[in-house]
Amino acid sequence: MDIVQLMNMLSSSPNPQQMVQQMIGNNPQIKQSITQLKNMAGGKSPREFALQMAKQNNMPIEQITQFLDRMGIK
């Protein structure tokens, strides 16, 4: 699954946060990845970090912004 498919799936969910928590579960690899992402963010807000990564990877900023807004990520 690529990031756009994931974003679409989460956007269509009535409770995206719960969906993410279910996907993560107790998976130690995902928890380790989240820790690595937090370290990479270097103190930036999740929104700032997501937009920075999107720009670096030539992803559509408008779609990322809309997704972040729907998820309530500030």
C-alpha positions as CSV (number, residue, x, y, z in Angstrom):
1,M,0.0,0.0,0.0
2,D,1.4,3.4,-0.9
3,I,0.9,6.6,1.0
4,V,-1.9,7.9,-1.3
5,Q,-3.9,4.7,-0.8
6,L,-3.3,5.0,2.9
7,M,-4.4,8.6,3.0
8,N,-7.6,7.8,1.0
9,M,-8.4,4.9,3.3
10,L,-7.9,7.1,6.4
11,S,-9.8,10.0,4.9
12,S,-12.9,7.8,4.3
13,S,-12.8,6.4,7.8
14,P,-15.3,7.8,10.3
15,N,-12.6,7.5,13.0
16,P,-9.2,7.7,11.4
17,Q,-7.3,7.8,14.7
18,Q,-8.9,4.6,15.8
19,M,-8.1,3.0,12.4
20,V,-4.4,3.9,12.8
21,Q,-4.3,2.5,16.3
22,Q,-5.8,-0.7,15.1
23,M,-3.3,-0.9,12.3
24,I,-0.4,-0.3,14.7
25,G,-1.7,-2.6,17.4
26,N,1.2,-4.0,19.4
27,N,3.5,-4.3,16.4
28,P,7.1,-3.6,17.7
29,Q,8.4,-2.7,14.2
30,I,5.8,0.0,13.7
31,K,6.5,1.4,17.2
32,Q,10.2,1.5,16.4
33,S,9.4,3.3,13.1
34,I,7.3,5.9,15.0
35,T,10.2,6.5,17.4
36,Q,12.6,6.9,14.5
37,L,10.2,9.4,12.8
38,K,9.9,11.4,16.0
39,N,13.7,11.6,16.2
40,M,13.9,12.6,12.5
41,A,11.3,15.4,13.1
42,G,13.8,17.2,15.3
43,G,11.3,19.0,17.4
44,K,9.0,20.1,14.5
45,S,5.3,19.7,14.9
46,P,3.8,16.7,13.1
47,R,2.3,19.0,10.5
48,E,5.6,20.8,9.8
49,F,7.4,17.5,9.5
50,A,4.8,15.9,7.2
51,L,4.9,19.0,4.9
52,Q,8.7,19.0,4.9
53,M,8.8,15.3,3.9
54,A,6.1,15.8,1.3
55,K,8.1,18.6,-0.3
56,Q,11.3,16.6,-0.3
57,N,9.5,13.7,-2.0
58,N,7.6,15.8,-4.5
59,M,4.3,14.8,-3.1
60,P,1.2,17.0,-3.7
61,I,1.3,19.5,-0.9
62,E,-2.4,20.5,-1.3
63,Q,-3.5,16.9,-0.8
64,I,-1.2,16.5,2.2
65,T,-2.6,19.7,3.7
66,Q,-6.2,18.6,3.2
67,F,-5.4,15.2,4.8
68,L,-3.7,16.8,7.8
69,D,-6.7,19.2,8.2
70,R,-9.1,16.2,8.1
71,M,-7.0,14.3,10.7
72,G,-6.9,17.4,12.9
73,I,-3.0,17.4,12.8
74,K,-1.7,20.9,13.6
